[in-house]
Amino acid sequence: MTGAALVILAACGTGPPVQEMSDARQAIAVAREAGAADRAPNDLRAAERYLESAQRNLSERAYDAAREDARRAKLKALDALAAAGDPEQRDRN
């Protein structure tokens, strides 16, 4: 592997978490569209809080923390989406 390729690979993990932020936003939007605000509000709010934290970390260039919060936001949004479609999960929210 050339030196330039190594620099590019090394930069991938430390740069802004563009894909993770996009994934989190999309997951939250899908959960909202599925009715999570009414059917799984706790999970949806948690997802939104993680995304807000990710945004703050991103603005402070704390990319690793932003990446982790964005991943957590996506997972909570997926929980909200699942709960919005599953009456048993809704009862737990």
Sequence and secondary structure as in RCSB ss.txt:
>XXXX:A:sequence
MTGAALVILAACGTGPPVQEMSDARQAIAVAREAGAADRAPNDLRAAERYLESAQRNLSERAYDAAREDARRAKL
KALDALAAAGDPEQRDRN
>XXXX:A:secstr
  HHHHHHHHHHHHS  HHHHHHHHHHHHHHHHTTHHHH HHHHHHHHHHHHHHHHHHHTT HHHHHHHHHHHHH
HHHHHHHHHH HHHHHH 
